[in-house]
Amino acid sequence: MTALARPTEGRMIGGVCAALARRFGTSATTMRVIFLVSCLLPGPQFLLYIALWILFPSENKARQAW
């Protein structure tokens, strides 16, 4: 598993799904489909996405920190 950082390439909106896909070893498309299906269920999915967007550093910033 890799560190959680939003990639600079291959992201659609904020890169959260791409970062989670990279972390868990799946494709970004699979993670996006899971997110879209989860939006059909009641819950704070959009708020969670925004929170993760804020919390996950961008890949550029993560590289500078090391």
N, C-alpha and C positions, 0 to 999 in steps of 0.2 A: 504494500500500500504506500502511496505517495502522500506528501503533505498537501493539505487543503489550500490551494491557491487558484484563483480564477485565471484561466489561461488567456493569453492575449490573442490567440488565433483559435478559430473553431467555436466561438461563442455566439449565441444569438442575441440575447438581451443583455444579461449581466454576467454570464459565464458560470452561474451557480450550478446548473445541471451538468455542464462540461466538467467542472471541478469535482463534483460528486461522482460522475462516471469514471473519471480518471482515478479517483481514490478507491473505488470499489471494483475496478477492472471491467467495466461494461462500456458499451458505446454511449455516446452522448444522446443519440436518438432514442435509445431505450430509456434513458433517464428522463428525457423530455416527455415521452409517452406516459411513463409512470406518473410524472407530475400532472400532466393533463387529465389523466384518469382520476387522480386523487382530488382534482378540483370538482369532480362530480359529487364527492362526499362532503358532508358538512365539516367545517373546520377552518382554521386560519392559515390555509396554504399560501395565500398571497402575502400575508404578513410575515410568514416564515421565510418565504423567498426573499423578500426585501431585507429582512434581518440578516440572512446569510449573505446577501449581496454586500451589506455594510460590514459584516464581520470577517468575511474571507478577504484576505489581501489580494491585490492584483499580482500576477506572476512577476512583473517587473519589480514591484516593491518587495516581494518575498526574496528575490535574488539579491537585492541591495542589502537586505537585513543580514544575509549570511556573510 
